[in-house]
Amino acid sequence: MVVLVLLIGTLTPVLAQRNSGKSDAQAVADRLADGRQAVVPGDLLADEQFDDDTSWEDFEGDNSSGQVLNGTYQMQVEENYFVFEIDRDDHTDVIIEVDTEQLSKSLVNSYGLMCRADPEYSGAGYYFWISGDGYYAIQKHTGKSGEFETLVDWEESKVINQGRDSNHITAVCAGDYLALYVGDTLLAEATDRDYSEGRAGLTVSAYDSGSASVAFDNLRVWEALTDSKPSSVKPPKNSTVRLVDYAGQPQSVVRELQNLGFVSPGGGLVFTEDRAFFTGQGSWFTPLARRSPNTHIIMAGELTFTVGSANDLEQCSLMARIGMDSSGAATTFAEVGLTNAGELYILDRFSPSSNANVTVGETILDISRPVHIVFTMIGSRANVFVDGELALSDVPIQERGGIYGIALVGKGAGARCEGRNIWVYQVPSGRK
């Protein structure tokens, strides 16, 4: 789902707080139990049922409008614009929940909640989106450039009711931890430190398939209480460690790695790529997610390697921590891949002027079939799983940031490296 939005002017509504509403803190606490960060609701800071026509200010612009109508707050926006409404009170750590109903016909839209919105910069803050066609994302807006930065990329979920239907959305902003729930289901988690306080809000966006109209009701803002006590669990040193769902969804793989102690809770999905490939002779490389470099990551993908020459070295690989020069050539990188002899390797080219460090696995792999690779690069260590088995453990690499890619070194005309279901997940800097 490609997102293109144009920012309209800053809006200055008033969120009327009504703390007399009946608390349902236990239901919220139960819902948040699946999150990686322990978060529970504290005081109820705002409870808005939109029963009073004056509870929120009406507004009407050239491309958007908002009004209290029929016991809901209804927002409309024309195609290729987005609109937001923020309250008048600053918060730090909050849990925000709201009932939504899409009123417009088109499925190509997005709507949801904001937290830590900065009224000084139009649109700045964290956005928790769902869409009419069943996708979700977490994004950040600086309010200056008119662009969103993706913290959790758009993914589809059957939990989201599509089209003219209702959804219950919950957003968590606690410390640097962000989470999105629809109904009672956790859909996305991320970490970011850019905004520590701000205002709660509602938002609607329309794209190039018509206007969007959404009704919001039962808006609640809770104080978020956290237990930030760090874990002392150490990663296992057992070479028989195995991932069960190594080819599953990113969140499932990440959860297994957390349970095994290889990564700490937190972070968020950087990108997914369904398919990328190269064929032929030469050295081929394509960068992925150029605008989202990271140092501490999990990367995964299914590699299918067709050998073009048995006499010369050929390689098929995934790459991270890539640094590029002004011409777009990769000058530094950390590479996890396969040779045409079936060897697994990590190659760390940490300097353009120095020889790379190479670590080769002991097992010869069957590359006549697809090979699924999952690897972690956290700080100065890397771990590699092949088809779920821990194949390379605690390999030293140089700590640095960079982007990602897929590469082929082919010597024969029939050489081919194909990657499927490639994804990267950014994680905190330390292991459990």
WOZI-V282600 format. One record per helix or strand of 2 or more residues. SS is the DSSP state (H for helix, E for strand). FROM is the first residue (numbers start at 1). LEN is the number of residues. If there is no record, write none. Layout:
# WOZI-V282600
ss->SS from->FROM len->LEN
ss->SS from->FROM len->LEN
This chain:
# WOZI-V282600
ss->H from->25 len->10
ss->E from->39 len->10
ss->E from->59 len->2
ss->E from->64 len->6
ss->E from->72 len->6
ss->E from->81 len->6
ss->E from->94 len->9
ss->E from->109 len->10
ss->E from->124 len->7
ss->E from->135 len->7
ss->E from->148 len->9
ss->E from->166 len->9
ss->E from->177 len->6
ss->E from->185 len->7
ss->E from->198 len->9
ss->E from->212 len->15
ss->H from->250 len->11
ss->E from->268 len->12
ss->E from->282 len->7
ss->E from->297 len->10
ss->E from->315 len->10
ss->E from->330 len->10
ss->E from->344 len->6
ss->E from->357 len->4
ss->E from->371 len->8
ss->E from->381 len->6
ss->E from->389 len->8
ss->E from->402 len->9
ss->E from->416 len->11
